[in-house]
Amino acid sequence: MELQNTIKNLRTNMGLSQEQLADAVYVTRQTVSSWENGVYFQKGD
């Protein structure tokens, strides 16, 4: 199983929205969405 599937499966099994997971790990909902879509890089300045 790929990481993005693992993240989404764990989140949904726990009954969490992307927003709730984001709040729990101090990131934005867009970051969680990116993780679930297989985008893992962090943009730097």
Residue pairs with C-beta under 8 A, 6 or more apart in sequence:
1 9
2 38
3 35
3 38
3 40
4 35
4 36
4 37
4 38
7 32
7 35
7 36
8 36
11 18
11 21
11 32
11 36
16 24
18 29
18 32
18 33
18 36
19 29
21 32
22 28
22 29
22 31
22 32
34 40
